[in-house]
Amino acid sequence: QFIAHENEPITKRLLETNGFAVIRHFWRMQIAMTAPPPAPIWPAHITLRTFDPARDARAVHAAVEEAFADHWEHSDSSFEEWARWNLERSNLDPTLWFLALDGEEIAGTALCFPELDGGWVRNLAVRRPWRHQGLGLALLQQAFGEFYRRGQRSVGLGVDASNLTGATRLYERAGMSVSKQFDLYQ
């Protein structure tokens, strides 16, 4: 498998002339904010708090794994592997990790990082029992609002364009649009 950016026609032509075909598209979606984003509207019984690494790490890992279990070619990651990719980053800011709770249970998360060119939503995860209730949109709006308060006017994320959960439509409703496309060849 190979990934080619939409602006790499030579690479794409080389892959195609050698028998490779596009099997999937991935998008970078972004929002450019010129005004504060709408305040989130939380579903009933949902409370919000930020991440406490000592208390929440294993529960957040489990919630994200569960939420992404039905995504294309998902493979489970161990807690240790997940921790290396998320908790050991130099730009980890636990106040940018939002946990939506139903009682003490994690219903969804928005795990965000500050980047040089704006905010980045690394994982927006809503577990199945809480989907289609507005929780994903509320988490996105929470992240957008916090980045806006910190002076970041652009927020991005990556998404499988064929995502079965409707993520791309959610991101568009939140005001995001496709800024880059990457094609997966096989």
Secondary structure, DSSP 8 states (H G I E B T S, - for coil): -EEEETT-HHHHHHHHHTT--EEEEEEEEEEE-SS--------TTEEEEE--HHHHHHHHHHHHHHHHTTSTT-----HHHHHHHHTT-TT--GGGEEEEEETTEEEEEEEEEEETTEEEEEEEEE-GGGTTSSHHHHHHHHHHHHHHHTT--EEEEEEETT-TT-HHHHHHHTT-EEEEEEEEE-
